[in-house]
Amino acid sequence: MTEAEIFDILRQGLWASVVISAPLLAVALVVGVVVGLFQALTSVQEMTLTFVPKAAAMMAVFWVSMSFMTSLLVAFFHDTILPQIAGG
């Protein structure tokens, strides 16, 4: 296995992790901005107001996108990692 192959596998793995984490991070960003805007408009500075909605939204998105994440990881492992283990 050459350095180019190792870097290509690493690049593919990093891209898979970016694609998997993107829905969760996008929802956390949107909910954080909405809650921050709500806090700025109402002058409510409660710490649980920032944490609870963000955690609930992220858990909901994780539950909805879990099959997508699993299929992406399985495809990456099957198409990229297993052929390298088998010597291909």
C-alpha positions in Angstrom: 0.0 0.0 0.0 1.5 3.3 -1.1 1.2 6.7 0.6 -1.2 7.9 -2.1 -3.6 5.0 -1.3 -3.4 5.7 2.4 -4.1 9.4 1.9 -7.0 8.6 -0.4 -8.6 6.2 2.2 -8.1 8.9 4.8 -9.7 11.5 2.6 -12.7 9.3 1.9 -13.0 8.6 5.6 -12.9 12.2 6.6 -15.4 13.1 3.9 -17.8 10.3 5.2 -17.5 11.8 8.7 -18.3 15.3 7.4 -21.4 14.0 5.5 -22.5 12.0 8.6 -22.1 14.9 11.0 -23.5 17.6 8.7 -27.2 17.2 9.6 -26.5 17.2 13.3 -24.3 20.3 13.2 -26.7 22.1 10.9 -29.6 21.6 13.3 -27.5 22.6 16.2 -26.5 25.8 14.4 -30.0 26.7 13.4 -31.5 26.0 16.8 -28.7 27.8 18.6 -29.2 30.9 16.4 -33.0 30.8 16.9 -32.7 30.4 20.7 -30.0 33.1 20.8 -32.2 35.5 18.9 -35.2 34.7 21.2 -33.0 35.4 24.2 -31.8 38.6 22.8 -35.3 39.8 21.9 -36.8 38.8 25.3 -33.8 39.4 27.6 -34.2 35.9 29.0 -30.8 34.6 30.0 -31.7 31.1 31.2 -29.0 28.4 30.6 -31.4 25.5 30.2 -33.2 27.5 27.4 -30.1 27.1 25.2 -29.3 23.5 26.1 -32.6 21.7 26.1 -34.0 22.7 22.7 -30.7 22.1 21.1 -30.3 18.6 22.6 -33.9 17.7 21.8 -33.6 18.8 18.2 -30.2 17.0 17.7 -31.7 13.8 19.2 -34.7 14.0 16.8 -32.4 14.6 13.8 -30.2 11.8 14.9 -33.1 9.4 15.2 -34.4 10.4 11.8 -31.1 10.2 10.0 -29.7 7.1 11.7 -30.4 4.8 8.8 -28.7 7.2 6.4 -25.6 7.4 8.7 -25.5 3.6 9.1 -25.8 2.9 5.4 -23.1 5.4 4.6 -20.7 3.9 7.1 -21.5 0.4 5.9 -21.0 1.4 2.3 -17.7 3.1 3.1 -16.5 0.0 5.1 -17.6 -2.4 2.4 -16.3 -0.5 -0.6 -13.1 1.0 0.8 -11.9 -0.8 3.9 -12.7 -4.4 3.2 -10.9 -4.5 -0.1 -7.8 -3.1 1.5 -8.0 -5.7 4.3 -8.4 -8.5 1.7 -5.4 -7.2 -0.1 -7.0 -5.5 -3.0 
